[in-house]
Amino acid sequence: DFDRPLTITGKREVTDIAKSLQELGLKFNFIITSPLTRAHQTASLVAMAFKSENNMESWEELKPEGNRK
C-alpha cells in the first residue's frame, strides 16, 4: 500500500517514541527511508524530533519491488 498515510494515532506514537529515543541519548548521523508514504512520514517525524531533516534520504531500493543489490 504505497499511498496510505500514517493515522493521527500513528503520528502521535512515532512522536512519543522519538522523544523516548532522545531521552535515551540516541543520535542519528543519517536517516534512510523507503519512499512509501507511511515510512517517509515516520522518518520525517523522527528527523524533525532530532532536528535532522537535512540528514534524511528516501531510497527507491527500499520499496517492496526495489533492487537491493
LOGU-119269 format. One record per residue (C-alpha): residue number from 0; residue in three letters; y, z, x. Coordinates in steps of 0.05 Angstrom, whole numbers. Last residue first. Layout:
REM residues N
<pt><seq>NUM</seq><type>ALA</type><c2>Y</c2><c3>Z</c3><c1>X</c1></pt>
...
***
This chain:
REM residues 69
<pt><seq>68</seq><type>LYS</type><c2>-101</c2><c3>-96</c3><c1>436</c1></pt>
<pt><seq>67</seq><type>ARG</type><c2>-83</c2><c3>-62</c3><c1>370</c1></pt>
<pt><seq>66</seq><type>ASN</type><c2>-74</c2><c3>-126</c3><c1>330</c1></pt>
<pt><seq>65</seq><type>GLY</type><c2>-45</c2><c3>-105</c3><c1>264</c1></pt>
<pt><seq>64</seq><type>GLU</type><c2>-83</c2><c3>-112</c3><c1>199</c1></pt>
<pt><seq>63</seq><type>PRO</type><c2>-73</c2><c3>-39</c3><c1>179</c1></pt>
<pt><seq>62</seq><type>LYS</type><c2>-3</c2><c3>-38</c3><c1>209</c1></pt>
<pt><seq>61</seq><type>LEU</type><c2>2</c2><c3>-1</c3><c1>275</c1></pt>
<pt><seq>60</seq><type>GLU</type><c2>7</c2><c3>-65</c3><c1>316</c1></pt>
<pt><seq>59</seq><type>GLU</type><c2>72</c2><c3>-81</c3><c1>280</c1></pt>
<pt><seq>58</seq><type>TRP</type><c2>104</c2><c3>-24</c3><c1>319</c1></pt>
<pt><seq>57</seq><type>SER</type><c2>164</c2><c3>10</c3><c1>290</c1></pt>
<pt><seq>56</seq><type>GLU</type><c2>208</c2><c3>45</c3><c1>341</c1></pt>
<pt><seq>55</seq><type>MET</type><c2>243</c2><c3>112</c3><c1>346</c1></pt>
<pt><seq>54</seq><type>ASN</type><c2>284</c2><c3>140</c3><c1>404</c1></pt>
<pt><seq>53</seq><type>ASN</type><c2>353</c2><c3>124</c3><c1>376</c1></pt>
<pt><seq>52</seq><type>GLU</type><c2>338</c2><c3>167</c3><c1>314</c1></pt>
<pt><seq>51</seq><type>SER</type><c2>321</c2><c3>226</c3><c1>359</c1></pt>
<pt><seq>50</seq><type>LYS</type><c2>365</c2><c3>280</c3><c1>329</c1></pt>
<pt><seq>49</seq><type>PHE</type><c2>303</c2><c3>324</c3><c1>323</c1></pt>
<pt><seq>48</seq><type>ALA</type><c2>310</c2><c3>331</c3><c1>247</c1></pt>
<pt><seq>47</seq><type>MET</type><c2>333</c2><c3>259</c3><c1>242</c1></pt>
<pt><seq>46</seq><type>ALA</type><c2>272</c2><c3>234</c3><c1>282</c1></pt>
<pt><seq>45</seq><type>VAL</type><c2>225</c2><c3>275</c3><c1>237</c1></pt>
<pt><seq>44</seq><type>LEU</type><c2>256</c2><c3>245</c3><c1>175</c1></pt>
<pt><seq>43</seq><type>SER</type><c2>254</c2><c3>175</c3><c1>205</c1></pt>
<pt><seq>42</seq><type>ALA</type><c2>180</c2><c3>183</c3><c1>224</c1></pt>
<pt><seq>41</seq><type>THR</type><c2>162</c2><c3>202</c3><c1>152</c1></pt>
<pt><seq>40</seq><type>GLN</type><c2>204</c2><c3>145</c3><c1>124</c1></pt>
<pt><seq>39</seq><type>HIS</type><c2>171</c2><c3>95</c3><c1>171</c1></pt>
<pt><seq>38</seq><type>ALA</type><c2>101</c2><c3>120</c3><c1>153</c1></pt>
<pt><seq>37</seq><type>ARG</type><c2>116</c2><c3>116</c3><c1>79</c1></pt>
<pt><seq>36</seq><type>THR</type><c2>146</c2><c3>46</c3><c1>83</c1></pt>
<pt><seq>35</seq><type>LEU</type><c2>94</c2><c3>14</c3><c1>128</c1></pt>
<pt><seq>34</seq><type>PRO</type><c2>126</c2><c3>-7</c3><c1>194</c1></pt>
<pt><seq>33</seq><type>SER</type><c2>77</c2><c3>38</c3><c1>232</c1></pt>
<pt><seq>32</seq><type>THR</type><c2>113</c2><c3>89</c3><c1>274</c1></pt>
<pt><seq>31</seq><type>ILE</type><c2>129</c2><c3>107</c3><c1>345</c1></pt>
<pt><seq>30</seq><type>ILE</type><c2>173</c2><c3>167</c3><c1>362</c1></pt>
<pt><seq>29</seq><type>PHE</type><c2>197</c2><c3>177</c3><c1>434</c1></pt>
<pt><seq>28</seq><type>ASN</type><c2>213</c2><c3>234</c3><c1>480</c1></pt>
<pt><seq>27</seq><type>PHE</type><c2>195</c2><c3>285</c3><c1>427</c1></pt>
<pt><seq>26</seq><type>LYS</type><c2>205</c2><c3>360</c3><c1>433</c1></pt>
<pt><seq>25</seq><type>LEU</type><c2>164</c2><c3>419</c3><c1>406</c1></pt>
<pt><seq>24</seq><type>GLY</type><c2>197</c2><c3>487</c3><c1>412</c1></pt>
<pt><seq>23</seq><type>LEU</type><c2>154</c2><c3>520</c3><c1>359</c1></pt>
<pt><seq>22</seq><type>GLU</type><c2>216</c2><c3>528</c3><c1>316</c1></pt>
<pt><seq>21</seq><type>GLN</type><c2>227</c2><c3>453</c3><c1>322</c1></pt>
<pt><seq>20</seq><type>LEU</type><c2>156</c2><c3>440</c3><c1>297</c1></pt>
<pt><seq>19</seq><type>SER</type><c2>170</c2><c3>485</c3><c1>237</c1></pt>
<pt><seq>18</seq><type>LYS</type><c2>233</c2><c3>447</c3><c1>221</c1></pt>
<pt><seq>17</seq><type>ALA</type><c2>195</c2><c3>381</c3><c1>224</c1></pt>
<pt><seq>16</seq><type>ILE</type><c2>142</c2><c3>410</c3><c1>177</c1></pt>
<pt><seq>15</seq><type>ASP</type><c2>196</c2><c3>430</c3><c1>127</c1></pt>
<pt><seq>14</seq><type>THR</type><c2>227</c2><c3>361</c3><c1>130</c1></pt>
<pt><seq>13</seq><type>VAL</type><c2>159</c2><c3>328</c3><c1>121</c1></pt>
<pt><seq>12</seq><type>GLU</type><c2>144</c2><c3>373</c3><c1>60</c1></pt>
<pt><seq>11</seq><type>ARG</type><c2>212</c2><c3>358</c3><c1>28</c1></pt>
<pt><seq>10</seq><type>LYS</type><c2>203</c2><c3>284</c3><c1>37</c1></pt>
<pt><seq>9</seq><type>GLY</type><c2>133</c2><c3>288</c3><c1>7</c1></pt>
<pt><seq>8</seq><type>THR</type><c2>158</c2><c3>327</c3><c1>-53</c1></pt>
<pt><seq>7</seq><type>ILE</type><c2>212</c2><c3>274</c3><c1>-65</c1></pt>
<pt><seq>6</seq><type>THR</type><c2>157</c2><c3>222</c3><c1>-60</c1></pt>
<pt><seq>5</seq><type>LEU</type><c2>149</c2><c3>180</c3><c1>1</c1></pt>
<pt><seq>4</seq><type>PRO</type><c2>155</c2><c3>105</c3><c1>-11</c1></pt>
<pt><seq>3</seq><type>ARG</type><c2>100</c2><c3>56</c3><c1>-32</c1></pt>
<pt><seq>2</seq><type>ASP</type><c2>116</c2><c3>-11</c3><c1>-1</c1></pt>
<pt><seq>1</seq><type>PHE</type><c2>56</c2><c3>-27</c3><c1>43</c1></pt>
<pt><seq>0</seq><type>ASP</type><c2>0</c2><c3>0</c3><c1>0</c1></pt>
***
